[in-house]
Amino acid sequence: MQRRWKVRPAKSNWGEFGDDDQIGRLNLITPDVRRMAALEIKEGLTFCLSIPLDLPGGNLLVSNRLPPMRTIAKKAGRPLVNFPFCCDNPDWNDIGCDDAVTLYTQYSTQWDALSHIGCEFDADDDGEAEIVYYNGYRGGEHILGPDAEKGPGALRLGIENMAETCVQGRGVMVDLFARFGAEQKLVGYEDLMRVLEEDKITVESGDMLCIHTGWTRAVVEQKDNLDTQLLHGSHSVLNGADGKLLDWIDKSGIAALIADNFAVEGFQTSSGDGSRRFPALPLHRRCIVELGMNLGELWHLSPLNDWLKANKRSRFMLTAPPLRMPGSFGSPVTPVATV
Ligand code: UVW
């Protein structure tokens, strides 16, 4: 065990789950929390909270993230489709198909690993900022680029750490779409508190909070006619510049924050205080870097949200492990809600 920092960001929890901790707020999903989550299974109905992984389609949403590319595996130089699978033995007549997929891990319904976002911060107190991630893990030492001997990838904070926890607990749905509709609305602390109060939603330690904005449903419905207005200028986003909102996320005890929009929060275009350099995604910084809280994005929450509304509920059992892919910065996920 080794502490990697002398100074930690003012509102961070570095060290509080252990100096070598790599799962952050998932530590709050205890056996008791899982038992309480299981009590939310009353009807035995399940919901798939992923959109098809080839959506949103194209690369209008983020230019550097491409749709899945499928190739067919080969055997004996032939494509392995409708293939005599066990051709090594002429007496066997099984037929098989094998493929391979190149997946951009953050293209569609996904989890951000704790290695997805870092920041510049003077953690060793020598007057110069270095690249740090949750719990003081370092860019160049633990998070490696393609030129590093052991790179590329996350030697620490990779998505496999999240997978190993199984990510099963209680989900709590908050319906912003019902309040704010399809217009782009920057939702801050006061707005969120009003929705929680009016919808009588209680959030407890270890809960995974799901923010329903309706964005993903619109993307699925309009998938053949997507434009930048829908992708970048519609539906609610959290206001990461609202410090009270970030403090509430911390104090709420939630283990993970999930949304059915692109990035949970909107991008910031100025610092607000004249600083030349500032975080474009301050909620990402507080949650991922400072609190060790994974963010789920592009989830398909609308069908579950509709059912919960119709049944006057907001809670459900959520099972959402990412791929156990060593060293990855994120992962596609097929979350399952059980009600
Ligand atoms: C970005 O990389 C913009 O963030 P995320 O994938 O977490 O939305």
Residues whose N, C-alpha, C, O or C-beta is under 5 A from the ligand:
A	BS01	UVW	Q106 D112 F262 A263
